[in-house]
Amino acid sequence: MVRRALPVALLAAVALVAGGCGTGGLASSAGDQVNGKKLFTEKCAGCHVLAAAGAKGTVGPSLDDAFAGARAQGFKKSTIQNVVLLQIRQASKPMPTNLVTGQDAVDVAGYVAAVAGTGVKPPVQQGTDGKSIFSANCASCHTLKAAGATGTVGPNLDQLKPSEPIVQHQVEVGGGVMPAFKGTLTQAQIDAVAKYVADSAGK
């Protein structure tokens, strides 16, 4: 059976990692996956697909698709981790460079390397806490001081101060690079996050 070829960009990243050229150094450890998952959920889940984290973002590439081929071809987890670490350090827009840094970057890369493309099923769907829903789905793209969110892909919600109906509509239908969450989140979850944003923005 013919093995699926790696994307050209991924092959180039593997070559850079192997040569250690301008990468900022290889990961010093496998990382803390508990911290990595937490940070991935807060910083990355809004833009990427990663089944193990329940992430369904569409702004950036699906990490499951990106690394399933590498895993099938026998690439070591440490190699995948260093490719992810390189992408964090030398990101292409709209992803900001060094979204996480230092050991946090190593932890996120280690977590992604451990679960991406493994076929691990997503966790149980989130509850109806607006702040938790925002942190899991929106914080990586938007700024909202109340949630500790500093994303720059989408509008700054503290400056925009949208009303609850506007947030609800935007969450349901999306727009631009923002995916529609209707069908991904329940109506109760959409209502909860809309109320949270409207009540918190600019405060």
PyRosetta script that sets phi, psi and omega in degrees:
from pyrosetta import init, pose_from_sequence

init()
pose = pose_from_sequence("MVRRALPVALLAAVALVAGGCGTGGLASSAGDQVNGKKLFTEKCAGCHVLAAAGAKGTVGPSLDDAFAGARAQGFKKSTIQNVVLLQIRQASKPMPTNLVTGQDAVDVAGYVAAVAGTGVKPPVQQGTDGKSIFSANCASCHTLKAAGATGTVGPNLDQLKPSEPIVQHQVEVGGGVMPAFKGTLTQAQIDAVAKYVADSAGK")
pose.set_psi(1, 134.3)
pose.set_omega(1, -179.7)
pose.set_phi(2, -75.5)
pose.set_psi(2, 128.9)
pose.set_omega(2, 178.0)
pose.set_phi(3, -76.8)
pose.set_psi(3, 143.7)
pose.set_omega(3, 179.4)
pose.set_phi(4, -67.2)
pose.set_psi(4, 131.5)
pose.set_omega(4, -179.1)
pose.set_phi(5, -72.7)
pose.set_psi(5, 147.3)
pose.set_omega(5, 175.5)
pose.set_phi(6, -73.7)
pose.set_psi(6, 147.5)
pose.set_omega(6, 173.6)
pose.set_phi(7, -58.0)
pose.set_psi(7, 150.2)
pose.set_omega(7, -178.1)
pose.set_phi(8, -56.8)
pose.set_psi(8, -43.3)
pose.set_omega(8, -178.4)
pose.set_phi(9, -61.7)
pose.set_psi(9, -37.8)
pose.set_omega(9, -179.6)
pose.set_phi(10, -70.3)
pose.set_psi(10, -39.3)
pose.set_omega(10, 176.4)
pose.set_phi(11, -61.0)
pose.set_psi(11, -41.4)
pose.set_omega(11, 179.3)
pose.set_phi(12, -64.0)
pose.set_psi(12, -40.4)
pose.set_omega(12, 179.2)
pose.set_phi(13, -65.5)
pose.set_psi(13, -39.9)
pose.set_omega(13, 177.7)
pose.set_phi(14, -61.7)
pose.set_psi(14, -40.6)
pose.set_omega(14, 179.6)
pose.set_phi(15, -63.9)
pose.set_psi(15, -41.3)
pose.set_omega(15, 178.4)
pose.set_phi(16, -63.5)
pose.set_psi(16, -43.8)
pose.set_omega(16, 179.7)
pose.set_phi(17, -62.1)
pose.set_psi(17, -45.0)
pose.set_omega(17, -178.6)
pose.set_phi(18, -61.6)
pose.set_psi(18, -36.4)
pose.set_omega(18, -179.3)
pose.set_phi(19, -86.5)
pose.set_psi(19, -14.3)
pose.set_omega(19, -178.9)
pose.set_phi(20, 67.3)
pose.set_psi(20, 24.7)
pose.set_omega(20, -174.4)
pose.set_phi(21, -86.2)
pose.set_psi(21, 112.2)
pose.set_omega(21, 173.2)
pose.set_phi(22, 61.2)
pose.set_psi(22, 26.8)
pose.set_omega(22, -175.4)
pose.set_phi(23, -93.9)
pose.set_psi(23, -11.5)
pose.set_omega(23, -175.7)
pose.set_phi(24, 85.6)
pose.set_psi(24, 7.5)
pose.set_omega(24, 179.4)
pose.set_phi(25, 96.8)
pose.set_psi(25, 151.5)
pose.set_omega(25, 179.5)
pose.set_phi(26, -78.1)
pose.set_psi(26, 161.7)
pose.set_omega(26, 178.1)
pose.set_phi(27, -60.8)
pose.set_psi(27, 134.6)
pose.set_omega(27, -177.2)
pose.set_phi(28, -82.7)
pose.set_psi(28, -12.6)
pose.set_omega(28, -179.9)
pose.set_phi(29, -158.5)
pose.set_psi(29, 175.1)
pose.set_omega(29, 177.5)
pose.set_phi(30, -73.2)
pose.set_psi(30, -12.9)
pose.set_omega(30, 177.6)
pose.set_phi(31, 86.3)
pose.set_psi(31, 162.9)
pose.set_omega(31, 176.8)
pose.set_phi(32, -90.3)
pose.set_psi(32, 105.5)
pose.set_omega(32, -173.8)
pose.set_phi(33, -70.6)
pose.set_psi(33, -25.0)
pose.set_omega(33, 176.8)
pose.set_phi(34, -66.4)
pose.set_psi(34, -48.0)
pose.set_omega(34, 177.0)
pose.set_phi(35, -66.8)
pose.set_psi(35, -37.8)
pose.set_omega(35, 179.3)
pose.set_phi(36, -61.3)
pose.set_psi(36, -43.5)
pose.set_omega(36, 179.1)
pose.set_phi(37, -65.1)
pose.set_psi(37, -42.3)
pose.set_omega(37, 179.6)
pose.set_phi(38, -59.8)
pose.set_psi(38, -47.8)
pose.set_omega(38, -178.5)
pose.set_phi(39, -69.1)
pose.set_psi(39, -36.7)
pose.set_omega(39, 177.6)
pose.set_phi(40, -61.3)
pose.set_psi(40, -44.5)
pose.set_omega(40, 179.8)
pose.set_phi(41, -61.1)
pose.set_psi(41, -40.7)
pose.set_omega(41, -177.5)
pose.set_phi(42, -75.6)
pose.set_psi(42, -38.6)
pose.set_omega(42, -168.9)
pose.set_phi(43, -106.7)
pose.set_psi(43, -24.0)
pose.set_omega(43, -167.1)
pose.set_phi(44, -123.4)
pose.set_psi(44, -24.5)
pose.set_omega(44, -170.6)
pose.set_phi(45, -63.9)
pose.set_psi(45, -26.2)
pose.set_omega(45, -179.9)
pose.set_phi(46, -70.9)
pose.set_psi(46, -16.0)
pose.set_omega(46, -175.5)
pose.set_phi(47, -114.2)
pose.set_psi(47, -18.5)
pose.set_omega(47, -174.0)
pose.set_phi(48, -124.6)
pose.set_psi(48, 153.0)
pose.set_omega(48, 169.0)
pose.set_phi(49, -87.6)
pose.set_psi(49, 127.5)
pose.set_omega(49, 172.6)
pose.set_phi(50, -152.6)
pose.set_psi(50, 103.2)
pose.set_omega(50, -171.0)
pose.set_phi(51, -57.2)
pose.set_psi(51, -41.0)
pose.set_omega(51, -176.5)
pose.set_phi(52, -62.6)
pose.set_psi(52, -26.2)
pose.set_omega(52, 179.4)
pose.set_phi(53, -97.7)
pose.set_psi(53, 0.3)
pose.set_omega(53, -176.5)
pose.set_phi(54, 68.3)
pose.set_psi(54, 23.1)
pose.set_omega(54, -175.8)
pose.set_phi(55, -91.5)
pose.set_psi(55, 133.2)
pose.set_omega(55, -176.9)
pose.set_phi(56, -132.3)
pose.set_psi(56, 31.0)
pose.set_omega(56, -180.0)
pose.set_phi(57, -66.1)
pose.set_psi(57, 152.4)
pose.set_omega(57, -177.8)
pose.set_phi(58, -122.9)
pose.set_psi(58, 3.7)
pose.set_omega(58, 179.8)
pose.set_phi(59, -71.6)
pose.set_psi(59, -46.6)
pose.set_omega(59, 179.5)
pose.set_phi(60, -105.4)
pose.set_psi(60, 179.2)
pose.set_omega(60, -178.2)
pose.set_phi(61, -68.6)
pose.set_psi(61, 154.8)
pose.set_omega(61, 172.3)
pose.set_phi(62, -70.7)
pose.set_psi(62, 120.9)
pose.set_omega(62, -179.5)
pose.set_phi(63, -72.7)
pose.set_psi(63, -27.4)
pose.set_omega(63, 175.8)
pose.set_phi(64, -65.3)
pose.set_psi(64, -45.9)
pose.set_omega(64, 179.0)
pose.set_phi(65, -67.2)
pose.set_psi(65, -39.3)
pose.set_omega(65, -175.9)
pose.set_phi(66, -63.1)
pose.set_psi(66, -34.9)
pose.set_omega(66, -172.9)
pose.set_phi(67, -111.3)
pose.set_psi(67, -2.9)
pose.set_omega(67, 177.9)
pose.set_phi(68, -62.3)
pose.set_psi(68, -41.3)
pose.set_omega(68, 179.7)
pose.set_phi(69, -65.5)
pose.set_psi(69, -41.3)
pose.set_omega(69, 179.2)
pose.set_phi(70, -62.6)
pose.set_psi(70, -41.4)
pose.set_omega(70, 179.7)
pose.set_phi(71, -64.7)
pose.set_psi(71, -42.7)
pose.set_omega(71, -178.9)
pose.set_phi(72, -64.4)
pose.set_psi(72, -29.5)
pose.set_omega(72, -179.0)
pose.set_phi(73, -87.9)
pose.set_psi(73, 4.6)
pose.set_omega(73, 173.0)
pose.set_phi(74, 88.0)
pose.set_psi(74, 15.8)
pose.set_omega(74, 177.0)
pose.set_phi(75, -64.9)
pose.set_psi(75, 139.6)
pose.set_omega(75, 179.9)
pose.set_phi(76, -69.4)
pose.set_psi(76, 152.1)
pose.set_omega(76, 177.9)
pose.set_phi(77, -59.8)
pose.set_psi(77, -36.0)
pose.set_omega(77, -179.8)
pose.set_phi(78, -64.8)
pose.set_psi(78, -34.2)
pose.set_omega(78, 177.9)
pose.set_phi(79, -67.7)
pose.set_psi(79, -44.8)
pose.set_omega(79, 178.2)
pose.set_phi(80, -61.7)
pose.set_psi(80, -41.6)
pose.set_omega(80, 179.1)
pose.set_phi(81, -58.4)
pose.set_psi(81, -43.4)
pose.set_omega(81, -178.1)
pose.set_phi(82, -72.5)
pose.set_psi(82, -29.5)
pose.set_omega(82, 173.4)
pose.set_phi(83, -65.4)
pose.set_psi(83, -45.1)
pose.set_omega(83, 178.6)
pose.set_phi(84, -63.0)
pose.set_psi(84, -42.3)
pose.set_omega(84, 179.6)
pose.set_phi(85, -60.8)
pose.set_psi(85, -40.2)
pose.set_omega(85, 177.5)
pose.set_phi(86, -63.2)
pose.set_psi(86, -41.7)
pose.set_omega(86, -179.3)
pose.set_phi(87, -66.7)
pose.set_psi(87, -32.6)
pose.set_omega(87, 176.5)
pose.set_phi(88, -67.0)
pose.set_psi(88, -43.7)
pose.set_omega(88, -176.8)
pose.set_phi(89, -74.9)
pose.set_psi(89, -33.2)
pose.set_omega(89, -175.9)
pose.set_phi(90, -124.3)
pose.set_psi(90, 54.4)
pose.set_omega(90, -174.1)
pose.set_phi(91, -67.0)
pose.set_psi(91, 153.2)
pose.set_omega(91, 172.6)
pose.set_phi(92, -104.1)
pose.set_psi(92, 140.8)
pose.set_omega(92, -179.1)
pose.set_phi(93, -59.4)
pose.set_psi(93, 146.9)
pose.set_omega(93, 10.6)
pose.set_phi(94, -83.0)
pose.set_psi(94, 1.8)
pose.set_omega(94, 178.8)
pose.set_phi(95, -72.5)
pose.set_psi(95, 125.1)
pose.set_omega(95, 178.8)
pose.set_phi(96, -71.6)
pose.set_psi(96, 146.1)
pose.set_omega(96, 177.1)
pose.set_phi(97, -69.6)
pose.set_psi(97, 143.1)
pose.set_omega(97, 178.0)
pose.set_phi(98, 53.0)
pose.set_psi(98, 47.3)
pose.set_omega(98, 175.6)
pose.set_phi(99, -57.7)
pose.set_psi(99, -35.7)
pose.set_omega(99, 167.7)
pose.set_phi(100, -129.9)
pose.set_psi(100, 151.6)
pose.set_omega(100, -174.8)
pose.set_phi(101, -132.0)
pose.set_psi(101, 169.8)
pose.set_omega(101, 174.8)
pose.set_phi(102, 55.8)
pose.set_psi(102, -137.7)
pose.set_omega(102, -178.2)
pose.set_phi(103, -64.1)
pose.set_psi(103, -30.8)
pose.set_omega(103, 177.6)
pose.set_phi(104, -61.4)
pose.set_psi(104, -40.4)
pose.set_omega(104, 177.9)
pose.set_phi(105, -64.5)
pose.set_psi(105, -40.9)
pose.set_omega(105, 177.0)
pose.set_phi(106, -62.3)
pose.set_psi(106, -40.2)
pose.set_omega(106, -179.1)
pose.set_phi(107, -66.1)
pose.set_psi(107, -45.0)
pose.set_omega(107, 179.1)
pose.set_phi(108, -63.4)
pose.set_psi(108, -45.7)
pose.set_omega(108, 179.5)
pose.set_phi(109, -61.8)
pose.set_psi(109, -39.4)
pose.set_omega(109, 178.3)
pose.set_phi(110, -65.2)
pose.set_psi(110, -39.6)
pose.set_omega(110, 178.8)
pose.set_phi(111, -65.7)
pose.set_psi(111, -47.2)
pose.set_omega(111, 179.5)
pose.set_phi(112, -60.7)
pose.set_psi(112, -42.8)
pose.set_omega(112, 179.9)
pose.set_phi(113, -62.3)
pose.set_psi(113, -31.0)
pose.set_omega(113, -177.7)
pose.set_phi(114, -77.0)
pose.set_psi(114, -27.3)
pose.set_omega(114, -171.5)
pose.set_phi(115, -121.0)
pose.set_psi(115, -22.8)
pose.set_omega(115, -174.9)
pose.set_phi(116, -63.8)
pose.set_psi(116, 130.1)
pose.set_omega(116, 176.7)
pose.set_phi(117, 72.1)
pose.set_psi(117, 15.0)
pose.set_omega(117, -178.4)
pose.set_phi(118, -91.2)
pose.set_psi(118, -12.3)
pose.set_omega(118, -176.4)
pose.set_phi(119, 82.8)
pose.set_psi(119, 8.9)
pose.set_omega(119, 176.8)
pose.set_phi(120, -63.1)
pose.set_psi(120, 132.3)
pose.set_omega(120, -177.7)
pose.set_phi(121, -77.8)
pose.set_psi(121, 152.8)
pose.set_omega(121, -179.9)
pose.set_phi(122, -65.2)
pose.set_psi(122, 157.3)
pose.set_omega(122, 178.8)
pose.set_phi(123, -72.0)
pose.set_psi(123, 173.8)
pose.set_omega(123, 176.7)
pose.set_phi(124, -58.2)
pose.set_psi(124, 140.7)
pose.set_omega(124, -177.1)
pose.set_phi(125, -57.1)
pose.set_psi(125, 148.2)
pose.set_omega(125, -177.8)
pose.set_phi(126, -61.8)
pose.set_psi(126, 161.7)
pose.set_omega(126, 176.7)
pose.set_phi(127, -81.8)
pose.set_psi(127, -147.7)
pose.set_omega(127, -175.8)
pose.set_phi(128, -119.8)
pose.set_psi(128, 28.9)
pose.set_omega(128, 173.5)
pose.set_phi(129, -84.4)
pose.set_psi(129, 116.1)
pose.set_omega(129, -174.2)
pose.set_phi(130, -57.3)
pose.set_psi(130, -41.8)
pose.set_omega(130, -178.8)
pose.set_phi(131, -65.7)
pose.set_psi(131, -42.2)
pose.set_omega(131, 179.1)
pose.set_phi(132, -64.0)
pose.set_psi(132, -40.3)
pose.set_omega(132, 179.2)
pose.set_phi(133, -65.4)
pose.set_psi(133, -42.4)
pose.set_omega(133, 178.2)
pose.set_phi(134, -61.6)
pose.set_psi(134, -47.0)
pose.set_omega(134, -178.4)
pose.set_phi(135, -60.4)
pose.set_psi(135, -37.5)
pose.set_omega(135, -176.8)
pose.set_phi(136, -78.1)
pose.set_psi(136, -29.6)
pose.set_omega(136, -170.5)
pose.set_phi(137, -119.3)
pose.set_psi(137, -18.2)
pose.set_omega(137, -168.9)
pose.set_phi(138, -126.0)
pose.set_psi(138, -25.1)
pose.set_omega(138, -170.5)
pose.set_phi(139, -64.3)
pose.set_psi(139, -27.3)
pose.set_omega(139, -178.3)
pose.set_phi(140, -73.6)
pose.set_psi(140, -15.6)
pose.set_omega(140, -177.8)
pose.set_phi(141, -112.7)
pose.set_psi(141, -21.7)
pose.set_omega(141, -174.6)
pose.set_phi(142, -120.8)
pose.set_psi(142, 152.8)
pose.set_omega(142, 171.2)
pose.set_phi(143, -93.5)
pose.set_psi(143, 128.6)
pose.set_omega(143, 174.8)
pose.set_phi(144, -153.5)
pose.set_psi(144, 104.4)
pose.set_omega(144, -173.3)
pose.set_phi(145, -54.9)
pose.set_psi(145, -41.3)
pose.set_omega(145, -176.7)
pose.set_phi(146, -60.5)
pose.set_psi(146, -27.0)
pose.set_omega(146, -179.8)
pose.set_phi(147, -100.0)
pose.set_psi(147, 0.7)
pose.set_omega(147, -176.2)
pose.set_phi(148, 68.1)
pose.set_psi(148, 25.6)
pose.set_omega(148, -175.8)
pose.set_phi(149, -96.7)
pose.set_psi(149, 134.1)
pose.set_omega(149, -178.1)
pose.set_phi(150, -129.1)
pose.set_psi(150, 27.1)
pose.set_omega(150, -179.9)
pose.set_phi(151, -63.2)
pose.set_psi(151, 150.6)
pose.set_omega(151, -177.9)
pose.set_phi(152, -125.7)
pose.set_psi(152, 4.4)
pose.set_omega(152, 179.8)
pose.set_phi(153, -72.3)
pose.set_psi(153, -44.7)
pose.set_omega(153, 179.2)
pose.set_phi(154, -104.2)
pose.set_psi(154, -178.5)
pose.set_omega(154, -177.7)
pose.set_phi(155, -61.1)
pose.set_psi(155, 151.7)
pose.set_omega(155, 172.7)
pose.set_phi(156, -76.9)
pose.set_psi(156, 111.1)
pose.set_omega(156, -174.2)
pose.set_phi(157, -72.1)
pose.set_psi(157, -26.1)
pose.set_omega(157, 176.4)
pose.set_phi(158, -66.8)
pose.set_psi(158, -34.9)
pose.set_omega(158, 177.3)
pose.set_phi(159, -79.0)
pose.set_psi(159, -37.7)
pose.set_omega(159, -176.3)
pose.set_phi(160, -73.2)
pose.set_psi(160, -39.3)
pose.set_omega(160, -179.0)
pose.set_phi(161, 48.5)
pose.set_psi(161, 59.4)
pose.set_omega(161, -176.8)
pose.set_phi(162, -73.0)
pose.set_psi(162, 151.6)
pose.set_omega(162, 176.5)
pose.set_phi(163, -76.0)
pose.set_psi(163, 163.4)
pose.set_omega(163, -179.0)
pose.set_phi(164, -58.8)
pose.set_psi(164, -45.3)
pose.set_omega(164, 179.0)
pose.set_phi(165, -61.8)
pose.set_psi(165, -36.1)
pose.set_omega(165, 179.4)
pose.set_phi(166, -67.6)
pose.set_psi(166, -43.9)
pose.set_omega(166, 177.8)
pose.set_phi(167, -61.4)
pose.set_psi(167, -45.3)
pose.set_omega(167, -178.9)
pose.set_phi(168, -58.0)
pose.set_psi(168, -45.7)
pose.set_omega(168, -179.6)
pose.set_phi(169, -63.9)
pose.set_psi(169, -43.9)
pose.set_omega(169, -178.0)
pose.set_phi(170, -64.8)
pose.set_psi(170, -40.2)
pose.set_omega(170, 178.4)
pose.set_phi(171, -63.9)
pose.set_psi(171, -39.3)
pose.set_omega(171, -178.1)
pose.set_phi(172, -68.8)
pose.set_psi(172, -44.7)
pose.set_omega(172, -171.5)
pose.set_phi(173, -105.1)
pose.set_psi(173, -16.3)
pose.set_omega(173, -177.9)
pose.set_phi(174, 69.3)
pose.set_psi(174, -161.1)
pose.set_omega(174, 179.8)
pose.set_phi(175, 156.0)
pose.set_psi(175, 140.7)
pose.set_omega(175, -176.2)
pose.set_phi(176, 63.4)
pose.set_psi(176, -126.2)
pose.set_omega(176, 179.1)
pose.set_phi(177, -87.2)
pose.set_psi(177, -6.5)
pose.set_omega(177, -178.2)
pose.set_phi(178, -79.7)
pose.set_psi(178, 126.2)
pose.set_omega(178, 178.7)
pose.set_phi(179, -74.7)
pose.set_psi(179, 156.1)
pose.set_omega(179, 172.5)
pose.set_phi(180, -78.5)
pose.set_psi(180, 132.6)
pose.set_omega(180, -178.1)
pose.set_phi(181, -100.3)
pose.set_psi(181, -1.7)
pose.set_omega(181, 176.1)
pose.set_phi(182, -66.2)
pose.set_psi(182, 124.6)
pose.set_omega(182, -175.1)
pose.set_phi(183, 99.5)
pose.set_psi(183, -24.5)
pose.set_omega(183, 174.1)
pose.set_phi(184, -93.3)
pose.set_psi(184, -45.2)
pose.set_omega(184, 173.3)
pose.set_phi(185, -101.7)
pose.set_psi(185, 149.9)
pose.set_omega(185, 175.0)
pose.set_phi(186, -74.9)
pose.set_psi(186, 165.7)
pose.set_omega(186, 179.0)
pose.set_phi(187, -62.0)
pose.set_psi(187, -36.8)
pose.set_omega(187, 178.7)
pose.set_phi(188, -63.6)
pose.set_psi(188, -37.6)
pose.set_omega(188, 178.7)
pose.set_phi(189, -70.2)
pose.set_psi(189, -39.9)
pose.set_omega(189, 177.1)
pose.set_phi(190, -62.7)
pose.set_psi(190, -45.2)
pose.set_omega(190, 178.0)
pose.set_phi(191, -60.5)
pose.set_psi(191, -41.1)
pose.set_omega(191, -177.5)
pose.set_phi(192, -65.7)
pose.set_psi(192, -44.8)
pose.set_omega(192, -178.3)
pose.set_phi(193, -72.1)
pose.set_psi(193, -33.4)
pose.set_omega(193, 177.1)
pose.set_phi(194, -63.9)
pose.set_psi(194, -43.3)
pose.set_omega(194, 179.3)
pose.set_phi(195, -65.8)
pose.set_psi(195, -41.2)
pose.set_omega(195, 179.9)
pose.set_phi(196, -61.8)
pose.set_psi(196, -46.5)
pose.set_omega(196, -179.7)
pose.set_phi(197, -64.5)
pose.set_psi(197, -46.6)
pose.set_omega(197, -178.9)
pose.set_phi(198, -61.9)
pose.set_psi(198, -38.2)
pose.set_omega(198, -179.4)
pose.set_phi(199, -76.5)
pose.set_psi(199, -24.4)
pose.set_omega(199, -171.7)
pose.set_phi(200, -102.6)
pose.set_psi(200, -26.0)
pose.set_omega(200, -173.1)
pose.set_phi(201, -61.3)
pose.set_psi(201, 130.3)
pose.set_omega(201, 177.7)
pose.set_phi(202, 80.4)
pose.set_psi(202, 10.5)
pose.set_omega(202, -177.3)
pose.set_phi(203, -117.1)
pose.dump_pdb("model.pdb")
